[in-house]
Amino acid sequence: MNETDIGFWGVPLAMFAGAIRVSTPFLFVSLGECLTEKSGRINLGLEGTLVFGAMSGYAVAYLTGSPWFGVFCAGLSGCFFGAIHGYICKLPKVNDIAIGIAMMLFGTGLAFFFGKPFIQPQAPHLPSISLGGWSSLPQVRSALEINPLFFIGIALAVFMWWAFKNTRWGLIVRMTGDSAPAALAMGYSVDWVRFLATTVGGFFAGVGGAFLSLYYPGAWSEGLSSGQGLMAVALVIFARWNPLACFGAALLFGAAGALGPALQSVGITQGYYFFNAAPYLLTLFIMIASVSPKRSLKGAPGELSITK
C-alpha cells in the first residue's frame, strides 16, 4: 500500500477506529436504558450517572493506580444513582421523567463538585487489545487498537437479547414492562423488578462513563459527556428496544461522532465544527422521524409513561 492508498483510506480507517471508541459509552448507556425501559420505566438521569461514573472511575483509578478498579467503582456509583431513581419512582404520584431530569442535574452537580481536584492529575488509562499486528502500517495498527470494554459491550448486548427471550428473569422484566397487572397476578413485585432493572441499568451507564475518562478521550473534565446520556434515550427508541439493535445504533452514533476528528486527521478543517455536530443532528433527525405514534411506539413496553 503506497502513500496515495494510505491517504485514500485515511478517513475510513479513522472513522472505523473512532466509531468503535465513540460507540462504546453509547453502547453501555443504551443497554442500561434498554433494560430500564423494558421493565416499564424511563431513566433520563443516565446523563448524570454517566458523568459521575466518569469522575468517580477516574478518581479511583488515580488514587489506587488501577483503572479496572476504577471501572468497577464507576459501575457501583451508577448503581447508587439507579437505586435512588428506582426507589423514588415507586412512590405514589411520582413521574419518572421528572425524577430523571432531577437525577441528571444531581449527578452532574455532584461530579463537578467532587471532581475539581482530579481535573489536572493524570490517572492510568485502560489497556487496549492490539489486533493490527499483522499490518506494517501505523494507521491500520492504530485503528485496530480496541479496548476490551467494546467486546464486553457486544457480549452484553447479545446476552441481553437472548435473555429477554429465553430466561425466566428476562420474561419477568418484559412482563413487568408490558403489563403491570399481569405481573402482579403472577405474584411478582412490579416495584422490585423495576428497582433492580434501574439499578443494573445505572451500573452499565457508570461503566460507560469510566470508558470516557479512562480510555477515550482519557481525561476527566466537566464537559466530557457532551450529552451522550440523553442521546442514548433516542438511540434506544431508534433501536426499538432491541439490545442487538442498540449495538448497531451505537456504532452509527459513534461513526457520526467520529466524522469530524476523522476529517481533521487528514487535513480537512473547513466545516469541522459542523461535522462535530453530526451526533446531535442525527439525534434530532431520529426524534423527528419517530414522531409518528405508529412508528415511535412500535416495540415499546406498554407500561412506559410515554405510551400512556
SEFITOR-634540 format. One record per residue (C-alpha): residue in one letter; y, z, x. Coordinates in pm, 1 decimal, m for minus. Layout:
N
{'A', {Y, Z, X}}
...
***
This chain:
308
{'M', {0.0, 0.0, 0.0}}
{'N', {327.6, m115.5, 157.1}}
{'E', {681.6, 20.0, 113.4}}
{'T', {752.6, m217.6, m176.5}}
{'D', {447.0, m91.2, m364.2}}
{'I', {546.1, 268.3, m293.4}}
{'G', {891.4, 203.1, m436.1}}
{'F', {742.5, 32.2, m742.3}}
{'W', {501.4, 316.6, m808.0}}
{'G', {755.6, 587.6, m718.8}}
{'V', {880.7, 650.6, m1071.7}}
{'P', {533.2, 652.4, m1238.4}}
{'L', {397.6, 886.7, m973.0}}
{'A', {697.5, 1118.1, m1003.7}}
{'M', {668.6, 1113.7, m1383.7}}
{'F', {294.6, 1184.7, m1364.7}}
{'A', {347.2, 1482.7, m1137.4}}
{'G', {646.7, 1602.6, m1337.7}}
{'A', {464.9, 1563.8, m1669.8}}
{'I', {186.0, 1792.9, m1551.8}}
{'R', {427.0, 2053.7, m1417.8}}
{'V', {671.4, 2046.0, m1707.3}}
{'S', {398.8, 2029.9, m1971.6}}
{'T', {216.8, 2344.7, m1857.8}}
{'P', {458.6, 2601.6, m2007.8}}
{'F', {489.4, 2382.5, m2319.2}}
{'L', {110.3, 2385.7, m2346.6}}
{'F', {74.8, 2763.6, m2327.2}}
{'V', {362.7, 2838.4, m2564.1}}
{'S', {249.2, 2576.7, m2815.8}}
{'L', {m109.0, 2710.0, m2811.6}}
{'G', {27.4, 3059.5, m2871.7}}
{'E', {239.0, 2934.9, m3159.8}}
{'C', {m52.0, 2729.6, m3295.5}}
{'L', {m272.7, 3039.0, m3305.2}}
{'T', {2.4, 3242.6, m3469.7}}
{'E', {75.7, 2979.3, m3733.1}}
{'K', {m293.9, 2923.5, m3803.0}}
{'S', {m300.4, 3285.6, m3918.9}}
{'G', {m12.4, 3217.9, m4159.7}}
{'R', {285.3, 3344.5, m3959.1}}
{'I', {571.0, 3176.3, m3771.2}}
{'N', {698.8, 3330.5, m3448.6}}
{'L', {1033.5, 3185.2, m3343.3}}
{'G', {1064.2, 3471.4, m3096.5}}
{'L', {841.6, 3297.2, m2840.1}}
{'E', {1152.7, 3172.6, m2662.1}}
{'G', {1243.7, 3532.9, m2583.6}}
{'T', {881.7, 3605.4, m2492.9}}
{'L', {878.3, 3307.9, m2256.9}}
{'V', {1197.5, 3417.8, m2080.3}}
{'F', {1087.6, 3780.4, m2049.9}}
{'G', {746.2, 3667.9, m1925.3}}
{'A', {916.6, 3459.6, m1657.3}}
{'M', {1127.7, 3755.2, m1547.5}}
{'S', {850.2, 4015.3, m1555.9}}
{'G', {599.9, 3788.6, m1381.0}}
{'Y', {849.6, 3709.4, m1105.7}}
{'A', {946.7, 4074.5, m1064.8}}
{'V', {586.4, 4195.2, m1044.7}}
{'A', {493.4, 3917.5, m800.8}}
{'Y', {790.0, 4011.2, m580.6}}
{'L', {713.6, 4383.4, m588.9}}
{'T', {336.5, 4354.5, m538.6}}
{'G', {310.1, 4032.8, m340.0}}
{'S', {50.7, 3896.1, m586.1}}
{'P', {160.2, 3600.3, m804.5}}
{'W', {m159.9, 3614.0, m1011.2}}
{'F', {m99.1, 3978.0, m1093.1}}
{'G', {249.3, 3869.1, m1193.4}}
{'V', {97.2, 3614.7, m1434.1}}
{'F', {m124.1, 3884.7, m1584.8}}
{'C', {169.5, 4123.3, m1630.3}}
{'A', {375.7, 3843.4, m1783.7}}
{'G', {97.1, 3795.4, m2036.6}}
{'L', {94.8, 4168.6, m2111.0}}
{'S', {468.8, 4161.3, m2169.7}}
{'G', {409.7, 3873.0, m2409.7}}
{'C', {151.0, 4087.4, m2590.0}}
{'F', {413.4, 4359.2, m2623.3}}
{'F', {666.1, 4128.4, m2788.5}}
{'G', {398.9, 3968.3, m3004.3}}
{'A', {278.5, 4309.8, m3119.7}}
{'I', {632.3, 4413.6, m3213.7}}
{'H', {678.7, 4092.1, m3411.0}}
{'G', {339.7, 4131.2, m3577.7}}
{'Y', {399.8, 4492.1, m3674.5}}
{'I', {747.0, 4436.3, m3819.8}}
{'C', {638.7, 4129.7, m4015.4}}
{'K', {366.9, 4319.9, m4200.7}}
{'L', {630.6, 4544.9, m4357.7}}
{'P', {730.6, 4468.9, m4717.9}}
{'K', {1000.2, 4207.4, m4785.3}}
{'V', {1034.1, 4105.4, m4419.8}}
{'N', {1098.2, 3741.0, m4331.3}}
{'D', {905.8, 3630.2, m4023.0}}
{'I', {1159.9, 3360.0, m3934.1}}
{'A', {1448.5, 3608.0, m3929.9}}
{'I', {1243.9, 3855.3, m3725.9}}
{'G', {1153.6, 3576.1, m3484.0}}
{'I', {1519.1, 3495.3, m3422.8}}
{'A', {1591.3, 3863.2, m3366.1}}
{'M', {1299.4, 3891.8, m3122.3}}
{'M', {1421.1, 3584.1, m2936.9}}
{'L', {1761.0, 3744.0, m2881.0}}
{'F', {1598.7, 4077.7, m2795.8}}
{'G', {1361.5, 3924.7, m2540.0}}
{'T', {1622.4, 3711.9, m2365.5}}
{'G', {1867.8, 4001.6, m2360.6}}
{'L', {1615.7, 4236.3, m2202.0}}
{'A', {1515.0, 3970.2, m1949.9}}
{'F', {1875.3, 3909.9, m1844.5}}
{'F', {1941.8, 4284.2, m1817.5}}
{'F', {1633.2, 4379.0, m1616.9}}
{'G', {1616.6, 4052.5, m1425.4}}
{'K', {1953.4, 4065.0, m1247.8}}
{'P', {1813.7, 4238.6, m934.7}}
{'F', {1549.4, 3964.6, m897.6}}
{'I', {1771.2, 3655.4, m903.2}}
{'Q', {1815.9, 3643.9, m522.5}}
{'P', {1480.0, 3780.5, m387.3}}
{'Q', {1201.1, 3530.5, m319.1}}
{'A', {866.5, 3605.5, m484.6}}
{'P', {539.1, 3446.5, m366.8}}
{'H', {450.9, 3131.8, m560.2}}
{'L', {128.5, 3043.7, m736.3}}
{'P', {m104.4, 2825.1, m530.3}}
{'S', {m192.5, 2470.2, m625.3}}
{'I', {m510.3, 2264.3, m605.6}}
{'S', {m481.6, 1951.8, m390.6}}
{'L', {m663.4, 1657.7, m546.4}}
{'G', {m497.2, 1391.3, m333.2}}
{'G', {m669.1, 1449.0, m1.2}}
{'W', {m832.1, 1106.8, m30.2}}
{'S', {m491.9, 934.1, m0.5}}
{'S', {m278.5, 886.9, 310.3}}
{'L', {38.4, 850.8, 100.7}}
{'P', {250.8, 1166.0, 72.1}}
{'Q', {372.6, 1055.0, m273.0}}
{'V', {18.1, 1047.3, m406.8}}
{'R', {m77.0, 1376.0, m243.4}}
{'S', {235.0, 1540.3, m386.4}}
{'A', {164.7, 1403.6, m735.5}}
{'L', {m188.2, 1543.5, m723.2}}
{'E', {m85.8, 1898.0, m628.1}}
{'I', {m183.6, 2063.6, m956.3}}
{'N', {m158.9, 2429.0, m1049.3}}
{'P', {m478.8, 2596.0, m1179.8}}
{'L', {m292.0, 2711.0, m1492.1}}
{'F', {m277.7, 2348.5, m1605.9}}
{'F', {m657.3, 2327.2, m1607.2}}
{'I', {m681.1, 2669.8, m1770.5}}
{'G', {m447.0, 2544.3, m2043.1}}
{'I', {m667.3, 2238.8, m2103.5}}
{'A', {m977.6, 2456.7, m2125.6}}
{'L', {m796.5, 2691.7, m2362.5}}
{'A', {m692.5, 2403.9, m2589.9}}
{'V', {m1049.2, 2273.4, m2606.0}}
{'F', {m1187.2, 2621.1, m2670.1}}
{'M', {m937.1, 2691.9, m2948.5}}
{'W', {m1011.9, 2357.4, m3113.8}}
{'W', {m1383.6, 2431.9, m3102.7}}
{'A', {m1346.8, 2796.7, m3203.8}}
{'F', {m1135.4, 2722.0, m3510.7}}
{'K', {m1419.8, 2507.5, m3642.4}}
{'N', {m1733.0, 2683.0, m3518.0}}
{'T', {m1678.7, 3055.4, m3470.6}}
{'R', {m1650.3, 3340.2, m3714.7}}
{'W', {m1316.7, 3463.3, m3585.0}}
{'G', {m1178.7, 3109.8, m3593.2}}
{'L', {m1276.1, 3068.6, m3956.2}}
{'I', {m1127.0, 3410.0, m4037.6}}
{'V', {m795.3, 3311.9, m3877.4}}
{'R', {m790.8, 2983.3, m4068.2}}
{'M', {m880.7, 3152.7, m4396.6}}
{'T', {m605.2, 3409.3, m4345.8}}
{'G', {m355.9, 3131.9, m4281.4}}
{'D', {m466.8, 2915.2, m4572.2}}
{'S', {m520.5, 3178.8, m4841.3}}
{'A', {m445.3, 3547.6, m4804.1}}
{'P', {m608.8, 3633.6, m5140.1}}
{'A', {m930.9, 3466.8, m5025.6}}
{'A', {m928.8, 3666.2, m4702.8}}
{'L', {m870.0, 3988.1, m4894.9}}
{'A', {m1150.6, 3902.6, m5134.7}}
{'M', {m1383.5, 3863.0, m4836.6}}
{'G', {m1285.6, 4208.6, m4713.7}}
{'Y', {m1061.4, 4109.6, m4420.7}}
{'S', {m726.0, 4268.8, m4346.9}}
{'V', {m465.7, 3991.1, m4352.9}}
{'D', {m206.8, 4203.5, m4172.8}}
{'W', {m451.4, 4298.5, m3897.7}}
{'V', {m565.5, 3939.6, m3837.9}}
{'R', {m206.8, 3815.6, m3819.9}}
{'F', {m110.1, 4104.7, m3594.9}}
{'L', {m387.1, 4015.4, m3348.8}}
{'A', {m308.4, 3642.2, m3364.0}}
{'T', {61.7, 3705.6, m3299.9}}
{'T', {m18.4, 3941.8, m3013.1}}
{'V', {m255.6, 3696.8, m2842.8}}
{'G', {m7.0, 3415.7, m2904.1}}
{'G', {254.7, 3625.4, m2726.9}}
{'F', {19.7, 3660.9, m2428.1}}
{'F', {m3.4, 3281.6, m2398.1}}
{'A', {375.0, 3247.0, m2412.7}}
{'G', {417.6, 3512.6, m2144.1}}
{'V', {179.8, 3323.0, m1914.4}}
{'G', {382.2, 3006.8, m1975.9}}
{'G', {694.7, 3192.9, m1868.7}}
{'A', {526.5, 3311.0, m1548.8}}
{'F', {444.8, 2949.5, m1463.2}}
{'L', {814.9, 2866.1, m1479.8}}
{'S', {925.1, 3137.5, m1242.1}}
{'L', {625.4, 3140.3, m1007.5}}
{'Y', {546.8, 2770.9, m969.9}}
{'Y', {781.9, 2516.5, m1124.7}}
{'P', {1074.8, 2537.8, m1079.7}}
{'G', {958.0, 2852.7, m898.1}}
{'A', {1252.5, 3090.2, m921.6}}
{'W', {1397.7, 3335.2, m1169.5}}
{'S', {1732.9, 3259.1, m1329.1}}
{'E', {1885.8, 3322.5, m1668.8}}
{'G', {1882.0, 2953.9, m1763.5}}
{'L', {1519.6, 2899.3, m1666.7}}
{'S', {1367.0, 2824.3, m2006.7}}
{'S', {1620.1, 2577.4, m2148.0}}
{'G', {1486.2, 2630.5, m2499.3}}
{'Q', {1122.3, 2542.5, m2430.8}}
{'G', {1001.6, 2822.8, m2656.3}}
{'L', {1188.6, 2677.4, m2952.3}}
{'M', {1084.6, 2321.7, m2872.4}}
{'A', {723.5, 2439.5, m2879.9}}
{'V', {759.8, 2504.8, m3253.7}}
{'A', {847.9, 2137.8, m3304.7}}
{'L', {559.1, 2048.5, m3075.7}}
{'V', {312.8, 2237.6, m3297.1}}
{'I', {443.8, 2058.5, m3606.5}}
{'F', {415.1, 1725.7, m3424.0}}
{'A', {56.5, 1815.6, m3325.9}}
{'R', {m26.3, 1904.5, m3688.4}}
{'W', {m154.6, 2249.2, m3589.0}}
{'N', {m434.4, 2098.5, m3379.5}}
{'P', {m486.0, 2262.3, m3035.2}}
{'L', {m609.0, 1939.0, m2876.6}}
{'A', {m310.9, 1751.1, m3013.0}}
{'C', {m90.6, 2029.1, m2872.7}}
{'F', {m215.5, 1930.5, m2527.3}}
{'G', {m124.4, 1566.5, m2583.1}}
{'A', {212.7, 1658.6, m2729.2}}
{'A', {280.7, 1891.7, m2435.1}}
{'L', {215.3, 1603.3, m2195.0}}
{'L', {453.6, 1386.7, m2397.7}}
{'F', {725.1, 1652.0, m2385.4}}
{'G', {651.1, 1705.5, m2016.6}}
{'A', {690.0, 1335.6, m1941.2}}
{'A', {1021.0, 1332.6, m2128.6}}
{'G', {1138.3, 1631.5, m1925.6}}
{'A', {1027.5, 1468.8, m1600.2}}
{'L', {1206.7, 1140.6, m1665.8}}
{'G', {1543.3, 1246.3, m1523.8}}
{'P', {1412.3, 1400.3, m1199.1}}
{'A', {1172.8, 1104.8, m1151.7}}
{'L', {1456.8, 852.8, m1169.3}}
{'Q', {1669.7, 1066.5, m940.7}}
{'S', {1388.1, 1081.2, m685.3}}
{'V', {1409.3, 702.5, m637.9}}
{'G', {1788.5, 698.3, m619.6}}
{'I', {1875.5, 624.8, m983.3}}
{'T', {2152.6, 871.6, m1061.4}}
{'Q', {2351.8, 686.8, m1327.0}}
{'G', {2287.6, 845.4, m1664.8}}
{'Y', {2095.2, 1130.9, m1500.9}}
{'Y', {2217.2, 1393.6, m1748.3}}
{'F', {2135.1, 1168.9, m2041.6}}
{'F', {1773.6, 1138.7, m1923.6}}
{'N', {1761.8, 1515.0, m1871.7}}
{'A', {1834.2, 1548.5, m2243.4}}
{'A', {1520.1, 1348.4, m2330.8}}
{'P', {1311.8, 1653.4, m2440.3}}
{'Y', {1586.7, 1767.3, m2676.4}}
{'L', {1628.3, 1417.5, m2819.2}}
{'L', {1252.5, 1398.9, m2866.1}}
{'T', {1256.2, 1733.5, m3047.6}}
{'L', {1536.5, 1612.2, m3274.7}}
{'F', {1350.9, 1287.6, m3345.0}}
{'I', {1031.1, 1474.0, m3431.1}}
{'M', {1210.0, 1708.9, m3669.3}}
{'I', {1383.2, 1415.0, m3841.0}}
{'A', {1060.5, 1215.3, m3860.6}}
{'S', {882.5, 1517.5, m4009.4}}
{'V', {1143.4, 1586.6, m4276.3}}
{'S', {931.4, 1427.3, m4548.2}}
{'P', {739.5, 1707.0, m4725.0}}
{'K', {421.3, 1498.7, m4745.9}}
{'R', {423.9, 1432.6, m4371.3}}
{'S', {560.8, 1757.9, m4234.3}}
{'L', {326.1, 1980.0, m4432.9}}
{'K', {9.2, 1780.8, m4368.8}}
{'G', {m232.4, 2015.0, m4196.2}}
{'A', {m2.5, 2314.6, m4227.0}}
{'P', {m159.8, 2651.9, m4312.6}}
{'G', {m88.1, 2727.3, m4677.7}}
{'E', {45.8, 3078.8, m4613.5}}
{'L', {328.6, 2972.8, m4379.9}}
{'S', {669.5, 3066.2, m4513.8}}
{'I', {788.9, 2705.8, m4466.3}}
{'T', {528.7, 2584.6, m4714.9}}
{'K', {639.3, 2813.2, m4995.1}}
***
